Amino acid sequence: MRRALFRRTAVAVASVASLTLLVGACGADKPADTPAKGGGKAASDAPAKGGDPAGSAGSSAKALTAAELEKVALAEGDVTTHMIAPGKKADEVPAGSIKVDKPECTPLADAMVGVAVGKPGASVLRKAIEKPAKMKVDPKASDEEKFKAGMGALTQPVTVERLASYDGTGAQEAFAALDKAGKACAGGFGGQQGGDKVNIAKVTPDAVTGGDEAAGWTFDMKGQGPDEMDVVMKLAAVRKGGTVATFYTFSLGGTVKAQPVPVIGAQLKKLG
């Protein structure tokens, strides 16, 4: 995960993790176990995958502008279990910069590095980091205990969301490309950016619901050497009308155990 293919996500960790340390320094000590605003389940008020494939989007759908997307994108305070930060220029990866050994897997690789699938009219980036169960460090703790607490915060799951809006049937086509890639790439794929490589050993379906269409996957990535651990990551895609949101979740601790349900649910609520 620390290779060039995921450098943008590493920037996300550094940027959002700084928020964690800031909040911790301010003494916040309430457990992060309350549900997201509007409910904690992504599909509490929306049809599951397999619902109306057209949704509210059609051939006449018009993409939202970047300014309009900013209004419906997640903001700090929207998800009580996570801290939210807007993407920065340094987080952006140019489309086409990720090369995969199986062309059919390109949509998955793009989504993993926060690149919008297809050709959206506009898109925005958000980063969310799951809050530790208890963020306050005892001021009387030893330096070693404070160090361990800080390192623990840095291993909290980080989600990189790409919110993209499309003209016409572009949103349906983008979602269909991801869904097709998830099935075609079950056996895994290799990727490369510059001289660095990554090996996704397998891609397995994950249960994700909400919006007009939804899908999710778990990625098992093999370390490229004896000093690199195996990594388990998550990817989810949800379409609501002419907008598609992808959520790529990883952890410097190595394993992500669940999809970011509160984040997905909060985003769907803001999309209406």
C-alpha positions, -999 to 999 in steps of 0.1 A, spaced: 0 0 0 29 23 5 39 20 -32 34 46 -59 1 32 -69 -13 44 -36 7 75 -30 -24 97 -33 -41 77 -6 -11 80 16 -15 118 13 -50 113 24 -38 95 55 -14 122 64 -39 150 58 -69 135 76 -48 118 104 -37 153 113 -73 161 121 -73 131 144 -44 143 163 -58 178 165 -91 166 179 -73 143 203 -52 173 215 -84 192 222 -95 165 246 -125 150 228 -133 118 247 -167 107 237 -169 72 221 -176 73 184 -205 49 185 -234 72 175 -250 67 141 -245 90 112 -269 119 108 -301 107 93 -295 71 104 -265 47 105 -275 23 77 -268 31 41 -300 16 29 -324 24 57 -346 44 33 -334 34 -1 -339 3 -24 -311 -22 -24 -291 -32 -54 -313 -47 -81 -339 -19 -78 -349 4 -106 -317 5 -128 -327 38 -144 -335 55 -111 -342 92 -116 -316 95 -143 -323 92 -180 -310 103 -214 -320 139 -206 -302 140 -172 -278 169 -168 -247 167 -147 -244 188 -116 -217 215 -117 -187 213 -94 -202 240 -73 -235 221 -70 -216 189 -61 -198 207 -33 -232 216 -18 -243 179 -16 -208 164 -8 -200 154 27 -187 180 51 -173 179 86 -202 172 111 -223 152 86 -210 118 100 -206 115 137 -184 84 135 -160 100 110 -141 132 104 -145 146 69 -120 167 49 -122 180 13 -97 167 -12 -68 188 -22 -49 192 -55 -22 169 -42 -47 141 -37 -57 140 -74 -44 113 -97 -46 119 -135 -70 96 -153 -51 69 -172 -21 70 -149 -28 35 -135 -20 6 -158 -35 -28 -151 -26 -62 -167 -63 -69 -174 -80 -39 -192 -114 -50 -179 -102 -42 -144 -94 -6 -151 -126 8 -136 -117 -9 -102 -81 4 -103 -93 39 -111 -119 39 -83 -92 26 -59 -71 58 -64 -100 81 -65 -103 86 -102 -139 90 -115 -151 62 -138 -162 73 -173 -166 109 -182 -184 129 -156 -194 165 -161 -179 173 -127 -166 155 -96 -153 163 -61 -132 144 -37 -137 138 0 -117 120 27 -131 105 59 -113 89 88 -131 68 114 -127 82 148 -110 61 175 -134 48 201 -118 72 226 -98 101 213 -85 117 245 -51 107 258 -46 108 295 -23 138 302 -5 117 328 2 90 303 38 81 296 55 91 264 53 55 253 16 53 260 10 86 241 31 73 212 10 41 210 -22 61 211 -10 82 182 0 52 162 -34 36 169 -51 67 155 -30 64 123 -43 29 117 -80 40 117 -97 32 84 -96 60 59 -122 63 31 -116 83 -1 -148 92 -17 -152 104 -53 -186 120 -60 -192 124 -97 -222 136 -117 -229 127 -153 -250 138 -183 -275 115 -199 -270 79 -190 -234 84 -180 -240 75 -144 -257 42 -153 -228 34 -176 -202 42 -150 -218 20 -124 -223 -8 -149 -186 -6 -158 -177 -10 -121 -202 -39 -116 -189 -57 -147 -153 -52 -136 -161 -66 -101 -173 -98 -117 -146 -101 -144 -117 -95 -120 -127 -120 -92 -94 -138 -98 -74 -106 -91 -53 -83 -113 -19 -66 -113 -14 -28 -115 15 -4 -121 22 33 -117 56 43 -129 80 16 -119 60 3 -89 37 -26 -90 7 -40 -70 -8 -74 -69 -45 -78 -61 -48 -115 -54 -86 -116 -55 -118 -95 -56 -148 -107 -37 -183 -92 -37 -195 -73 -6 -230 -65 5 -237 -28 -1 -272 -13 -5 -287 21 -11 -296 46 -38 -308 33 -72 -279 8 -76 -252 -3 -52 -223 -28 -51 -192 -35 -30 -160 -55 -31 -132 -66 -9 -97 -65 -23 -69 -88 -10 -36 -73 -19 -3 -92 -16 28 -75 -3 56 -72 -29 84 -82 -7 93 -97 27 90 -63 43 55 -56 30 24 -70 46 -7 -83 29 -35 -58 29 -73 -61 28 -92 -31 14 -128 -22 6 -145 -5 -23 -182 5 -26 -201 22 -54 -236 37 -52 -256 55 -79 -283 80 -71 -299 93 -102 -272 109 -124 -245 108 -96 -221 80 -87 -202 79 -54 -173 55 -49 -158 48 -15 -124 33 -13 -114 23 23 -79 13 35 -59 12 67 -22 15 75 -29 -13 100 -34 -36 70 -70 -48 73 -103 -31 67 -131 -52 83 -162 -34 71 -176 -10 45 -180 26 57 -218 23 62 -222 56 81 -203 75 54 -223 59 26 -256 65 44 -248 102 52 -238 108 15 -270 92 2 -291 114 26 -274 146 13 -281 135 -23 -318 134 -14 
